Amino acid sequence: MWRKLFAAYVALVVGLLIGCAIGAYVTRKSDAKNAVVTDIASLRSSSAKYAGELVKVRGKLDECYGWECSLCPESMTTAKANPDQCLPLEFQSLVPKTGFGEEEKEGVFRFASVTLVARFDPTCFKKGVCVDRQVVLTNADVVSLDTRRSSREGLWLGEVSPLQEMASGPANEIRIAALQAGFPPEPPMKVFSVKGDENVAVVCWTPVMTNSWPNSLEGALYARSINDNYRCNKALQISGRWIVQTQS
């Protein structure tokens, strides 16, 4: 008796979850179909015209890290990055109004060129109105992914801490510490110093060739792209000894 009731309950829950998933999928397709097609420049220059509208817009995502994620013009580069030409956004939650899943979506899509549908709210364009995240695209949902990039090739609006390959002496000490911390012994391994901080280093391994190595502390540890084929840990010099952190 109880088994039958439990099986019926499980079937009901599964049915509800499937129904919600199908409903969400249909809603997203409907949203994409009914959204106003525009571009980043138009949304910035004619913000009042699009206020409150569901818009469909294409662009390049930046590092999407540290409470910052923006959609920027395709032609923008890190060397000439200008946040005032971009649209700060927040991704659609997996569970409405919870924020659950937003960070995971940032990890999936950072540095990519995408087309997305979102609700446009230009309120935060006014100086002093929004003191936290100055988001103007809300509930953003990617409907098309065009190009993925590594963190080396991606757009950074925030500051980055450059890496440079470390001299062989201390690098060998860190390699030994990394192996003791559980790094795999076979794949290629490199050690990088962090510009401006002699007590911090990054040790990385990769199963592929050298173009996979990171060139910034942030790209190594905090804002990795799906296209970054490496794993890195931070190393700290404490009392003259290098310690490799097992979590970073």
N, C-alpha and C positions, 0 to 999 in steps of 0.2 A: 504493500500500500504506500509506504513512505517513499519507496524507490520510484513508483509511478508518479507521485506528486512532485518529487525532486526533478525527475526527467521532464515533466510538464513545465516546471518553473524554469529550468535551463532552456528549454525550447522557446519559452516566452521571451526570456531575456535576449537570447540570440536573435530571435525575430525582431525585437525592438531595435537592437543594435544595427542589424542589417537594414532595417527600414530607415533608421536615422542616417546611415551612411549613404543609402540610395537617395534619400531626400536632400542631403547636403550636396551630393554630386549634381543632382538635377538643378538645385538652386544655383550652384556655381555656373553651370552651363547657361542658365537663364540670365544670370547677372552679366556674364561675358557678352551675351547676345544683345542685351539691352543697354550696355554701357556706352557712354559718349566717347568716341575715338578722338583723342587729342594728342598733344605732345608736351614735354616738360616746359619749353619756353612759353607756350600759350597759357599754361596753368599758372606760371609765375607772373606773366605780364597782364593777364586778364582774369585774375583770381576771383573777382566778384561775379563774373559771368558763369563760372563753373562751381561756385560755392554750393555745397550740398549735393552735387551731382555724383553719380557713379561713373567713373571714368576708366577708360582703357588706354594705357600709355606704355611706351617702350623706352628702355634705357639700360644703363649699366649700373649694377649695384656696387657699392663700395665695400669696406671691410666688415660692416655689420657686426660691430663688436663694441662693448663698453657703453651700452645705452645709446648707440648711434648706428643707424642704418638709413641709407639714402639711395634714391634712384637718380642717376646723373646722366648728362648727355653722353652719347656713345663716343664722342671725340675727346672727352676729357681724359687727361693723364694725371698721374700723381705729381709730376713736376709742375703742372699748371692747375692743380686742384683748386676749386672755388666752391665752397658749400652754398654760396648764395645763388648758384645756378642749378642747384639740385633740389630734390623733394624728399624731405625726411619722412620716413614711413614706419608703420608697425604692421607686422603680418597678422593675418587672420588666425585666431586661436582655434585649436582643434576642438576645444569645448568652449562655446560662446561665453565671453565676458570673464574668462578666468586667466587669460594670459598663457595657459598651458599649451605648449607646442610652438610658441613664437620664436624662442631662442633656437629650437631645433631647426626651424625653417630657415633662420638666418644662417646656420651652419651648412645647410644644404645648398643655399643659393648665393652665398656671398661671392663677390667678384664676377658673377655671371651676367651676361646680357639677357634680359627677360622682357616679356610683355606681361603686364599684370593689370588686374581690375581692382579698384579700390574706391572708397568714398573720399571725396576731396573736401577738406575743411581748412580754409586759408586763415583761420583765426590766429594761429601761431606765427604768421608772417608779421603781425603787428608787434613791434618791440615792447618787451616788458609784460606781455600778456601771459605767455607760457614760460614758467621758470624751470620746469623739469624738461622732459623730452618735447622738443618743438615739432611734433608730428603734424603733417598736413595730409598725408595719405593714410587712412585707417582701414583696418580689415583687408589689407592687401592680400590678393590671392594670385599666384603665378599661373597664367593660362598657357604660356609658351616659353620654352627655354631655348635660346638661340646659341649661345657660346659660353662655355665654361673656361675659367682661367685659374692658374695657380696664384698663390699669394705673391710670388715674384712678379707676375704679369698684371696683377689686379690693381684696382684703383684704391688708393688710401687717401682719405680726407684728413684723418688724424695723424699725429706725429708717430714716427717709427724709430726704433733703436737699431741702428745698423749693426750687422755682424761681420766679423772678419776672422779668417781661419787662424787658429791659435798656434803659437810656436810649438815645436815638437816636444820640448821638455815637459812643460805643464800639461800639454795635450795627452801625453802618454800616461801621466798620473791620473788624469780624468778618465781615460779609456779603461784603465784597470778598475777604477771605482765604479764605472758604468757596468762592466762585466760582473762585478761583485753584487751590483744592485739588480741584476737579472737581464741585462741587455743580451740579445742573441750573439753568439761568438762569430758566426759566419758572414752575415752581410756587411758591406762597407760601412765604416763608422768615421765621422768627422767631429771635431771639436772646434767651437767658435767662441771667441771673446766678444763681449758686448762693449761697444764703443762708449767710453766715458765711465766705465765701472769695472775696475780690475779685479773685483772680488766676485763677479758673476760671469758664468760661462754657460754655453748650451752644447750638449752632446747629442748627436743625432745618428740614426742608422737608417739605411734604405736598401731595399732589394734591387733597385734599378740604378741608372747611371747618375753622373754628377749633376746634371741639370735639375735634379730633384731637390738639391740642398736649399734650405731657406737662406734669405739674405737679411732678415730682420728678426729681432726677438719676438715681436708680436706675431709674425707669420710662422715662427717655429712653435710657439706655445699656445697662443690665445686666439688667433684668427686664422686657423688653417682652412685651406680650401679642400674640397673633395679631390682636386687634382694634385694635391701635395702628397707625393709618395714617400713620406718619411715619418719617423716618430722621433720626438725630441724630449729631453728632460733638462731641467735647469740644474746647474752645478754651482755650489757656493763655496768660497774659500773661507774657512773658519779656523783661526789660529794657525795659519800656514798650511792647512790641510784641505784638500778638495773633497767635498761631500756631494754626491749625486742624489738629488731628490727622486724618490720613486713615484711621486705624484706631482703633476704640474698643471 
